[in-house]
Amino acid sequence: MSTTHDLPAAHVHQDDAVATHAGAPAVPAPLSTLLREGTRAEHEAAEGSRFVEDLLGGHLTVRAYADLALQLHAVYTALEEVGEVVRATPEGAGLVFDELLRVPALETDLEHLLGPGWRDQATPLPATAAYAAALRDLARTPAGGPSVGGYVAHAYTRYLGDLSGGQVIGRMVQRHYGVADAGVGFYAFGAIPKPKPFKDLYRERMDALPLDDAQRAAVVEDARAAFRHNRALFAALGEAHRAA
């Protein structure tokens, strides 16, 4: 998994702000900046997991890659169920993009990798089940509606990360394990020919959310939780698949 953390390290607190000139009111940092900087440590920990390093280093098997796809199918099924609930809200309608949906691609990949009966093998690991349950909890908060901020945090972590590094990961899987194009569709975003303008638009819409300081801080914490869930998922896969 990759994310959009592409700037030099810097620690940004929720109350960090930028003054346009001496004496002028401080301007709060954009939510996208808070997310990038506020999750840097969690991002690095997730990417440094043994399973990810072994998989991308060519030290595992096609079955390990297929098991990752099975777990991601459970995660994205939950995320995209929540996305449909968020899409129906005024504040969330512009934050759910059909171009990003990954479940159809994962299902095509899994049929190629495991055959038409792949669903019989689709038992989520405990870490995956916990991740999916946390996502589904976002669909209905105590206030009655979905957590748009929570959805944004998890969607940012997954979708923008896959969009940023997905093509490279797909090529590495093909190089090391001989997987055909039909098995790496998850990492191909055919409806987004130019990722940078799309990511800029996504961040612009995130930054336009009408959130107060406490809500912005909650979004950052939800994104940190998303990385922790991913790290737990990778750790579980690492226990199941050891490098030769």
Backbone as CSV, one residue per row, in Angstrom:
resi,resn,N_x,N_y,N_z,CA_x,CA_y,CA_z,C_x,C_y,C_z
1,MET,0.852,-1.189,0.000,0.000,0.000,0.000,0.880,1.228,0.000
2,SER,0.498,2.195,-0.760,1.218,3.453,-0.775,0.244,4.558,-0.453
3,THR,0.762,5.697,0.000,-0.098,6.834,0.259,0.479,8.072,-0.375
4,THR,-0.173,9.189,-0.147,0.194,10.416,-0.842,1.146,11.261,-0.028
5,HIS,1.916,10.687,0.874,2.847,11.445,1.695,4.096,11.726,0.874
6,ASP,4.124,12.849,0.181,5.201,13.093,-0.757,5.978,14.371,-0.461
7,LEU,5.841,14.919,0.739,6.571,16.110,1.102,7.535,15.798,2.225
8,PRO,8.568,16.652,2.471,9.486,16.420,3.570,8.750,16.320,4.889
9,ALA,9.322,15.537,5.812,8.670,15.319,7.103,8.514,16.626,7.856
10,ALA,7.378,16.787,8.480,7.110,17.937,9.335,5.975,17.556,10.246
11,HIS,6.034,17.990,11.502,4.971,17.639,12.439,3.976,18.782,12.470
12,VAL,2.737,18.488,12.134,1.697,19.505,12.081,0.637,19.172,13.104
13,HIS,0.409,20.049,14.062,-0.652,19.859,15.033,-1.958,20.395,14.469
14,GLN,-3.068,19.964,15.073,-4.381,20.396,14.604,-4.523,21.909,14.654
15,ASP,-3.870,22.568,15.621,-4.038,24.007,15.732,-2.963,24.771,14.974
16,ASP,-2.136,24.057,14.180,-1.157,24.752,13.369,-1.869,25.628,12.349
17,ALA,-1.294,26.764,12.044,-1.902,27.680,11.096,-0.810,28.512,10.463
18,VAL,-1.166,29.183,9.377,-0.215,29.989,8.651,-0.721,31.419,8.596
19,ALA,0.121,32.374,8.987,-0.248,33.784,8.913,0.162,34.326,7.554
20,THR,-0.732,35.035,6.902,-0.421,35.548,5.575,0.591,36.684,5.647
21,HIS,0.551,37.489,6.698,1.566,38.513,6.931,1.433,38.942,8.378
22,ALA,2.410,39.675,8.856,2.451,40.044,10.266,1.154,40.727,10.680
23,GLY,0.573,40.239,11.748,-0.636,40.845,12.278,-1.912,40.330,11.661
24,ALA,-1.822,39.583,10.565,-3.025,39.068,9.909,-3.520,37.826,10.644
25,PRO,-4.815,37.557,10.591,-5.338,36.343,11.228,-4.692,35.093,10.634
26,ALA,-4.425,34.129,11.483,-3.838,32.877,11.021,-4.858,32.095,10.200
27,VAL,-4.372,31.437,9.171,-5.221,30.620,8.309,-4.979,29.152,8.658
28,PRO,-6.003,28.410,9.060,-5.795,26.999,9.415,-5.215,26.208,8.247
29,ALA,-4.356,25.271,8.564,-3.808,24.397,7.525,-4.935,23.597,6.883
30,PRO,-4.863,23.347,5.574,-5.899,22.545,4.910,-5.998,21.149,5.525
31,LEU,-7.186,20.578,5.475,-7.384,19.234,6.004,-6.455,18.233,5.324
32,SER,-6.247,18.377,4.021,-5.374,17.435,3.314,-3.949,17.493,3.849
33,THR,-3.493,18.684,4.235,-2.157,18.812,4.824,-2.111,18.168,6.197
34,LEU,-3.136,18.416,7.005,-3.190,17.803,8.329,-3.192,16.281,8.225
35,LEU,-3.918,15.750,7.258,-3.954,14.304,7.076,-2.591,13.761,6.664
36,ARG,-1.971,14.405,5.720,-0.675,13.921,5.241,0.359,13.930,6.356
37,GLU,0.459,15.063,7.034,1.490,15.202,8.055,1.119,14.486,9.348
38,GLY,-0.168,14.482,9.666,-0.598,13.891,10.925,-0.589,12.382,10.943
39,THR,-0.438,11.751,9.766,-0.418,10.284,9.697,0.926,9.754,9.212
40,ARG,1.915,10.606,9.176,3.204,10.192,8.601,3.798,8.978,9.321
41,ALA,3.802,9.006,10.637,4.408,7.896,11.386,3.655,6.590,11.144
42,GLU,2.322,6.665,11.158,1.524,5.457,10.933,1.720,4.923,9.510
43,HIS,1.824,5.842,8.567,2.049,5.450,7.171,3.363,4.700,7.017
44,GLU,4.418,5.229,7.612,5.725,4.592,7.486,5.733,3.225,8.165
45,ALA,5.041,3.117,9.296,4.979,1.827,9.993,4.250,0.786,9.153
46,ALA,3.148,1.196,8.503,2.386,0.252,7.680,3.190,-0.192,6.466
47,GLU,3.845,0.753,5.800,4.613,0.399,4.611,5.834,-0.435,4.956
48,GLY,6.320,-0.320,6.205,7.494,-1.075,6.613,7.184,-2.457,7.136
49,SER,5.956,-2.914,6.986,5.603,-4.236,7.490,6.350,-5.319,6.714
50,ARG,6.638,-6.422,7.397,7.398,-7.503,6.775,6.666,-8.072,5.566
51,PHE,5.350,-8.230,5.681,4.598,-8.811,4.571,4.725,-7.958,3.316
52,VAL,4.562,-6.652,3.457,4.651,-5.766,2.291,6.042,-5.838,1.677
53,GLU,7.069,-5.770,2.524,8.434,-5.812,2.005,8.725,-7.141,1.312
54,ASP,8.275,-8.247,1.917,8.523,-9.556,1.309,7.754,-9.720,0.002
55,LEU,6.499,-9.265,-0.021,5.697,-9.400,-1.237,6.305,-8.609,-2.382
56,LEU,6.637,-7.353,-2.122,7.154,-6.498,-3.187,8.603,-6.812,-3.513
57,GLY,9.269,-7.545,-2.632,10.635,-7.965,-2.906,10.723,-9.284,-3.659
58,GLY,9.574,-9.899,-3.944,9.565,-11.142,-4.688,9.857,-12.369,-3.859
59,HIS,9.663,-12.278,-2.534,10.035,-13.378,-1.646,8.854,-14.251,-1.231
60,LEU,7.660,-13.965,-1.734,6.482,-14.739,-1.347,5.961,-15.520,-2.554
61,THR,4.672,-15.707,-2.647,4.079,-16.532,-3.706,2.846,-15.849,-4.280
62,VAL,2.367,-16.375,-5.389,1.116,-15.872,-5.958,-0.018,-16.053,-4.960
63,ARG,0.019,-17.136,-4.192,-1.038,-17.365,-3.207,-1.046,-16.258,-2.157
64,ALA,0.114,-15.790,-1.752,0.169,-14.690,-0.785,-0.473,-13.441,-1.372
65,TYR,-0.186,-13.172,-2.641,-0.801,-12.027,-3.309,-2.313,-12.202,-3.400
66,ALA,-2.769,-13.422,-3.709,-4.207,-13.689,-3.781,-4.865,-13.519,-2.416
67,ASP,-4.177,-13.937,-1.356,-4.740,-13.762,-0.015,-4.859,-12.284,0.341
68,LEU,-3.890,-11.484,-0.081,-4.007,-10.038,0.120,-5.240,-9.511,-0.606
69,ALA,-5.450,-9.945,-1.838,-6.616,-9.493,-2.605,-7.919,-9.907,-1.923
70,LEU,-7.952,-11.107,-1.344,-9.150,-11.546,-0.623,-9.449,-10.633,0.560
71,GLN,-8.417,-10.266,1.306,-8.628,-9.394,2.464,-9.040,-7.990,2.019
72,LEU,-8.423,-7.506,0.957,-8.789,-6.179,0.456,-10.221,-6.162,-0.069
73,HIS,-10.678,-7.275,-0.611,-12.067,-7.327,-1.077,-13.024,-7.088,0.083
74,ALA,-12.756,-7.675,1.232,-13.614,-7.460,2.401,-13.567,-6.011,2.856
75,VAL,-12.374,-5.421,2.829,-12.214,-4.027,3.256,-12.946,-3.084,2.309
76,TYR,-12.726,-3.251,1.013,-13.336,-2.326,0.054,-14.838,-2.528,-0.074
77,THR,-15.310,-3.740,0.150,-16.758,-3.944,0.157,-17.393,-3.098,1.250
78,ALA,-16.792,-3.101,2.431,-17.313,-2.290,3.534,-17.169,-0.803,3.239
79,LEU,-15.999,-0.396,2.751,-15.762,1.021,2.466,-16.746,1.538,1.421
80,GLU,-17.009,0.758,0.402,-17.884,1.226,-0.670,-19.355,1.157,-0.292
81,GLU,-19.716,0.294,0.643,-21.068,0.345,1.210,-21.273,1.667,1.953
82,VAL,-20.295,2.055,2.748,-20.385,3.326,3.473,-20.393,4.487,2.488
83,GLY,-19.599,4.376,1.432,-19.559,5.433,0.431,-20.917,5.718,-0.175
84,GLU,-21.712,4.691,-0.391,-23.049,4.906,-0.948,-23.942,5.659,0.034
85,VAL,-23.766,5.421,1.317,-24.536,6.166,2.323,-24.072,7.620,2.355
86,VAL,-22.767,7.817,2.301,-22.209,9.175,2.314,-22.621,9.935,1.063
87,ARG,-22.661,9.267,-0.066,-23.027,9.907,-1.334,-24.409,10.557,-1.263
88,ALA,-25.285,10.019,-0.429,-26.655,10.526,-0.329,-26.775,11.758,0.555
89,THR,-25.667,12.207,1.148,-25.709,13.390,2.009,-25.235,14.612,1.241
90,PRO,-25.750,15.804,1.578,-25.319,17.011,0.861,-23.820,17.262,0.967
91,GLU,-23.242,17.060,2.162,-21.827,17.361,2.340,-20.917,16.277,1.770
92,GLY,-21.441,15.069,1.600,-20.594,13.977,1.131,-20.747,13.627,-0.330
93,ALA,-21.737,14.201,-1.002,-22.029,13.809,-2.387,-20.837,13.992,-3.318
94,GLY,-20.060,15.035,-3.108,-18.931,15.305,-3.993,-17.658,14.586,-3.625
95,LEU,-17.717,13.712,-2.614,-16.517,13.034,-2.134,-16.482,11.552,-2.485
96,VAL,-17.501,11.075,-3.191,-17.562,9.668,-3.590,-17.467,9.621,-5.113
97,PHE,-16.422,8.984,-5.610,-16.140,8.965,-7.045,-16.239,7.544,-7.585
98,ASP,-17.050,7.362,-8.607,-17.148,6.041,-9.226,-15.814,5.597,-9.821
99,GLU,-14.993,6.552,-10.237,-13.701,6.208,-10.834,-12.781,5.466,-9.867
100,LEU,-13.041,5.614,-8.573,-12.172,5.005,-7.573,-12.630,3.623,-7.119
101,LEU,-13.857,3.249,-7.429,-14.401,2.003,-6.891,-13.512,0.813,-7.252
102,ARG,-13.207,-0.010,-6.242,-12.245,-1.099,-6.418,-12.843,-2.490,-6.341
103,VAL,-14.047,-2.632,-5.824,-14.605,-3.977,-5.662,-14.724,-4.718,-6.993
104,PRO,-15.253,-4.113,-8.055,-15.337,-4.856,-9.323,-13.974,-5.345,-9.814
105,ALA,-12.950,-4.504,-9.702,-11.611,-4.909,-10.146,-11.069,-6.042,-9.290
106,LEU,-11.278,-5.964,-7.984,-10.817,-7.034,-7.103,-11.502,-8.355,-7.432
107,GLU,-12.784,-8.309,-7.742,-13.503,-9.543,-8.060,-12.994,-10.160,-9.363
108,THR,-12.666,-9.324,-10.325,-12.074,-9.834,-11.566,-10.705,-10.444,-11.299
109,ASP,-9.893,-9.754,-10.498,-8.572,-10.278,-10.140,-8.691,-11.634,-9.451
110,LEU,-9.605,-11.733,-8.500,-9.739,-12.962,-7.721,-10.229,-14.131,-8.572
111,GLU,-11.102,-13.847,-9.512,-11.547,-14.927,-10.406,-10.379,-15.431,-11.242
112,HIS,-9.520,-14.510,-11.674,-8.339,-14.919,-12.440,-7.364,-15.701,-11.566
113,LEU,-7.156,-15.238,-10.339,-6.148,-15.841,-9.466,-6.598,-17.168,-8.864
114,LEU,-7.878,-17.261,-8.495,-8.357,-18.413,-7.730,-9.465,-19.199,-8.415
115,GLY,-9.973,-18.682,-9.526,-11.032,-19.385,-10.231,-12.414,-18.905,-9.828
116,PRO,-13.448,-19.405,-10.497,-14.815,-18.920,-10.260,-15.336,-19.206,-8.857
117,GLY,-14.717,-20.128,-8.142,-15.164,-20.421,-6.780,-14.420,-19.653,-5.711
118,TRP,-13.820,-18.523,-6.073,-12.982,-17.797,-5.116,-13.744,-17.355,-3.870
119,ARG,-15.053,-17.114,-3.988,-15.813,-16.654,-2.819,-15.832,-17.706,-1.705
120,ASP,-15.653,-18.964,-2.057,-15.608,-20.011,-1.035,-14.371,-19.874,-0.149
121,GLN,-13.380,-19.137,-0.626,-12.141,-18.939,0.126,-12.085,-17.564,0.783
122,ALA,-13.154,-16.801,0.650,-13.142,-15.399,1.081,-13.543,-15.245,2.542
123,THR,-12.778,-15.871,3.430,-13.014,-15.726,4.863,-12.079,-14.656,5.405
124,PRO,-12.602,-13.547,5.904,-11.720,-12.491,6.405,-10.927,-12.954,7.625
125,LEU,-9.678,-12.558,7.688,-8.889,-12.741,8.895,-9.493,-11.893,10.008
126,PRO,-9.248,-12.229,11.280,-9.798,-11.407,12.369,-9.445,-9.926,12.237
127,ALA,-8.217,-9.627,11.830,-7.823,-8.222,11.669,-8.624,-7.555,10.562
128,THR,-8.896,-8.293,9.498,-9.693,-7.758,8.396,-11.132,-7.548,8.822
129,ALA,-11.680,-8.505,9.561,-13.060,-8.377,10.035,-13.209,-7.163,10.942
130,ALA,-12.213,-6.912,11.791,-12.259,-5.739,12.669,-12.203,-4.452,11.853
131,TYR,-11.379,-4.435,10.824,-11.260,-3.278,9.935,-12.599,-3.021,9.246
132,ALA,-13.194,-4.053,8.670,-14.471,-3.897,7.971,-15.578,-3.453,8.921
133,ALA,-15.570,-3.974,10.145,-16.588,-3.569,11.121,-16.436,-2.100,11.483
134,ALA,-15.192,-1.645,11.641,-14.957,-0.230,11.947,-15.450,0.657,10.809
135,LEU,-15.265,0.216,9.584,-15.763,0.977,8.440,-17.286,1.041,8.445
136,ARG,-17.926,-0.079,8.654,-19.396,-0.092,8.624,-19.990,0.740,9.755
137,ASP,-19.264,0.876,10.850,-19.740,1.726,11.943,-19.880,3.182,11.502
138,LEU,-19.142,3.571,10.462,-19.198,4.953,9.979,-20.513,5.258,9.266
139,ALA,-21.232,4.230,8.871,-22.470,4.448,8.112,-23.579,5.022,8.970
140,ARG,-23.493,4.811,10.281,-24.545,5.329,11.160,-23.934,5.722,12.499
141,THR,-23.894,7.009,12.754,-23.352,7.535,13.998,-24.479,7.688,15.015
142,PRO,-24.136,7.973,16.288,-25.193,8.219,17.284,-26.148,9.336,16.881
143,ALA,-25.661,10.276,16.054,-26.525,11.365,15.596,-27.524,10.900,14.540
144,GLY,-27.327,9.703,14.010,-28.290,9.147,13.067,-27.815,9.040,11.639
145,GLY,-26.891,9.896,11.227,-26.400,9.868,9.856,-25.000,9.294,9.783
146,PRO,-24.440,9.238,8.585,-23.085,8.707,8.441,-22.033,9.703,8.911
147,SER,-20.850,9.202,9.207,-19.713,10.057,9.530,-18.986,10.389,8.236
148,VAL,-19.287,11.550,7.675,-18.638,11.939,6.423,-17.146,12.106,6.645
149,GLY,-16.769,12.733,7.760,-15.352,12.908,8.054,-14.634,11.586,8.215
150,GLY,-15.264,10.635,8.894,-14.659,9.319,9.053,-14.482,8.612,7.725
151,TYR,-15.489,8.725,6.859,-15.378,8.130,5.526,-14.218,8.758,4.765
152,VAL,-14.119,10.079,4.812,-13.041,10.773,4.105,-11.683,10.281,4.591
153,ALA,-11.543,10.106,5.905,-10.268,9.656,6.461,-9.868,8.296,5.899
154,HIS,-10.807,7.368,5.872,-10.495,6.023,5.383,-10.354,5.997,3.867
155,ALA,-11.179,6.752,3.164,-11.072,6.802,1.704,-9.751,7.433,1.286
156,TYR,-9.345,8.492,1.977,-8.046,9.124,1.713,-6.926,8.104,1.866
157,THR,-6.971,7.360,2.962,-5.908,6.402,3.250,-5.830,5.316,2.189
158,ARG,-6.967,4.784,1.773,-6.970,3.679,0.834,-6.897,4.158,-0.618
159,TYR,-7.886,4.931,-1.059,-7.977,5.252,-2.482,-6.798,6.086,-2.979
160,LEU,-6.478,7.167,-2.270,-5.399,8.009,-2.766,-4.065,7.296,-2.674
161,GLY,-3.925,6.424,-1.682,-2.700,5.641,-1.608,-2.563,4.686,-2.775
162,ASP,-3.641,3.973,-3.082,-3.598,3.039,-4.206,-3.402,3.777,-5.528
163,LEU,-4.023,4.930,-5.652,-3.879,5.710,-6.879,-2.451,6.221,-7.033
164,SER,-1.798,6.536,-5.916,-0.435,7.071,-5.972,0.588,5.997,-6.326
165,GLY,0.478,4.830,-5.682,1.504,3.816,-5.887,1.039,2.552,-6.557
166,GLY,-0.219,2.511,-6.952,-0.784,1.267,-7.445,-0.129,0.711,-8.689
167,GLN,0.150,1.568,-9.665,0.718,1.060,-10.912,2.081,0.433,-10.679
168,VAL,2.871,1.041,-9.800,4.191,0.493,-9.483,4.044,-0.863,-8.801
169,ILE,3.119,-0.951,-7.837,2.910,-2.216,-7.126,2.458,-3.302,-8.097
170,GLY,1.515,-2.960,-8.970,1.045,-3.934,-9.946,2.174,-4.460,-10.815
171,ARG,3.052,-3.566,-11.273,4.178,-3.994,-12.108,5.135,-4.897,-11.336
172,MET,5.364,-4.583,-10.058,6.273,-5.407,-9.258,5.697,-6.802,-9.041
173,VAL,4.391,-6.882,-8.804,3.751,-8.189,-8.646,3.869,-8.993,-9.945
174,GLN,3.658,-8.331,-11.059,3.778,-9.034,-12.336,5.216,-9.496,-12.583
175,ARG,6.159,-8.645,-12.264,7.562,-8.985,-12.502,8.001,-10.167,-11.645
176,HIS,7.642,-10.142,-10.365,8.135,-11.171,-9.448,7.366,-12.483,-9.529
177,TYR,6.059,-12.398,-9.822,5.226,-13.598,-9.715,4.571,-14.016,-11.027
178,GLY,4.826,-13.268,-12.095,4.287,-13.640,-13.396,2.780,-13.531,-13.511
179,VAL,2.168,-12.658,-12.715,0.715,-12.487,-12.758,0.339,-11.696,-14.014
180,ALA,-0.666,-12.167,-14.727,-1.118,-11.482,-15.940,-1.875,-10.205,-15.592
181,ASP,-2.101,-9.373,-16.610,-2.851,-8.132,-16.402,-4.203,-8.404,-15.756
182,ALA,-4.806,-9.533,-16.094,-6.134,-9.866,-15.570,-6.135,-10.106,-14.069
183,GLY,-4.953,-10.201,-13.451,-4.879,-10.420,-12.016,-4.412,-9.229,-11.217
184,VAL,-4.147,-8.108,-11.879,-3.671,-6.916,-11.161,-4.535,-5.699,-11.480
185,GLY,-5.775,-5.932,-11.873,-6.660,-4.819,-12.212,-6.936,-3.886,-11.055
186,PHE,-6.827,-4.392,-9.830,-7.032,-3.547,-8.655,-6.121,-2.332,-8.678
187,TYR,-4.923,-2.500,-9.215,-3.933,-1.425,-9.194,-3.985,-0.547,-10.437
188,ALA,-4.924,-0.796,-11.329,-5.057,-0.007,-12.550,-6.319,0.848,-12.465
189,PHE,-6.160,2.144,-12.633,-7.293,3.077,-12.593,-7.528,3.594,-14.007
190,GLY,-8.178,2.771,-14.816,-8.363,3.128,-16.210,-9.204,4.364,-16.434
191,ALA,-10.089,4.680,-15.498,-10.951,5.857,-15.643,-10.269,7.135,-15.172
192,ILE,-9.015,7.013,-14.701,-8.273,8.188,-14.231,-6.936,8.212,-14.969
193,PRO,-6.921,8.702,-16.209,-5.683,8.668,-16.993,-4.586,9.567,-16.442
194,LYS,-4.968,10.636,-15.740,-3.975,11.552,-15.165,-4.224,11.658,-13.663
195,PRO,-3.501,10.865,-12.865,-3.771,10.834,-11.421,-3.587,12.173,-10.711
196,LYS,-2.580,12.964,-11.089,-2.319,14.180,-10.321,-3.494,15.154,-10.329
197,PRO,-4.066,15.517,-11.487,-5.227,16.416,-11.444,-6.383,15.838,-10.639
198,PHE,-6.562,14.527,-10.718,-7.645,13.910,-9.950,-7.369,14.030,-8.460
199,LYS,-6.143,13.743,-8.036,-5.807,13.848,-6.615,-5.930,15.289,-6.131
200,ASP,-5.564,16.233,-6.985,-5.720,17.645,-6.615,-7.197,17.979,-6.387
201,LEU,-8.067,17.482,-7.265,-9.504,17.713,-7.113,-10.015,17.070,-5.829
202,TYR,-9.562,15.864,-5.553,-10.003,15.157,-4.350,-9.613,15.946,-3.103
203,ARG,-8.370,16.408,-3.060,-7.918,17.183,-1.901,-8.690,18.498,-1.785
204,GLU,-8.966,19.117,-2.912,-9.726,20.370,-2.905,-11.104,20.165,-2.283
205,ARG,-11.744,19.076,-2.626,-13.078,18.809,-2.057,-12.985,18.442,-0.578
206,MET,-11.958,17.702,-0.194,-11.755,17.425,1.230,-11.569,18.721,2.002
207,ASP,-10.740,19.593,1.471,-10.423,20.836,2.167,-11.631,21.755,2.283
208,ALA,-12.619,21.572,1.408,-13.813,22.421,1.431,-14.864,21.951,2.433
209,LEU,-14.654,20.804,3.066,-15.633,20.331,4.050,-15.765,21.333,5.193
210,PRO,-16.988,21.658,5.594,-17.194,22.640,6.674,-16.998,22.001,8.051
211,LEU,-15.740,21.830,8.458,-15.418,21.167,9.717,-14.783,22.149,10.687
212,ASP,-15.136,22.025,11.958,-14.465,22.841,12.965,-13.183,22.131,13.406
213,ASP,-12.445,22.760,14.328,-11.152,22.208,14.727,-11.283,20.806,15.314
214,ALA,-12.285,20.603,16.141,-12.464,19.291,16.765,-12.792,18.231,15.714
215,GLN,-13.601,18.587,14.742,-13.959,17.631,13.687,-12.760,17.312,12.799
216,ARG,-11.944,18.331,12.532,-10.737,18.103,11.729,-9.771,17.180,12.464
217,ALA,-9.644,17.407,13.772,-8.784,16.532,14.576,-9.306,15.100,14.564
218,ALA,-10.628,14.942,14.584,-11.223,13.604,14.560,-10.952,12.906,13.230
219,VAL,-10.972,13.651,12.134,-10.676,13.065,10.827,-9.239,12.541,10.801
220,VAL,-8.318,13.334,11.333,-6.917,12.893,11.372,-6.778,11.630,12.209
221,GLU,-7.458,11.584,13.348,-7.377,10.389,14.197,-7.993,9.180,13.500
222,ASP,-9.079,9.388,12.757,-9.669,8.279,11.997,-8.692,7.763,10.936
223,ALA,-7.949,8.668,10.315,-6.963,8.240,9.321,-5.833,7.462,9.983
224,ARG,-5.420,7.903,11.169,-4.405,7.133,11.900,-4.923,5.734,12.205
225,ALA,-6.189,5.657,12.603,-6.788,4.348,12.879,-6.808,3.485,11.621
226,ALA,-7.066,4.100,10.467,-7.070,3.347,9.209,-5.707,2.719,8.950
227,PHE,-4.652,3.485,9.179,-3.312,2.930,8.993,-3.038,1.809,9.985
228,ARG,-3.513,1.962,11.211,-3.305,0.896,12.196,-4.040,-0.374,11.778
229,HIS,-5.240,-0.219,11.240,-5.968,-1.392,10.743,-5.197,-2.062,9.601
230,ASN,-4.656,-1.267,8.707,-3.875,-1.839,7.614,-2.640,-2.557,8.134
231,ARG,-2.008,-1.971,9.127,-0.815,-2.605,9.696,-1.170,-3.950,10.332
232,ALA,-2.304,-4.001,11.032,-2.733,-5.262,11.645,-3.052,-6.304,10.578
233,LEU,-3.672,-5.870,9.487,-3.979,-6.782,8.386,-2.690,-7.350,7.798
234,PHE,-1.699,-6.479,7.573,-0.426,-6.941,7.018,0.290,-7.879,7.984
235,ALA,0.205,-7.589,9.280,0.849,-8.462,10.263,0.229,-9.855,10.232
236,ALA,-1.097,-9.914,10.109,-1.775,-11.208,10.046,-1.381,-11.976,8.785
237,LEU,-1.299,-11.276,7.668,-0.859,-11.927,6.436,0.596,-12.375,6.546
238,GLY,1.404,-11.586,7.253,2.798,-11.961,7.445,2.956,-13.230,8.252
239,GLU,2.036,-13.457,9.189,2.074,-14.701,9.957,1.689,-15.895,9.086
240,ALA,0.799,-15.660,8.138,0.334,-16.750,7.273,1.299,-17.055,6.134
241,HIS,2.090,-16.057,5.745,2.986,-16.219,4.591,4.385,-15.750,4.962
242,ARG,5.284,-16.693,5.086,6.674,-16.400,5.429,7.542,-16.457,4.176
243,ALA,8.521,-15.575,4.126,9.443,-15.586,2.997,10.226,-16.891,2.973
244,ALA,10.467,-17.381,1.774,11.215,-18.640,1.627,12.670,-18.434,2.033
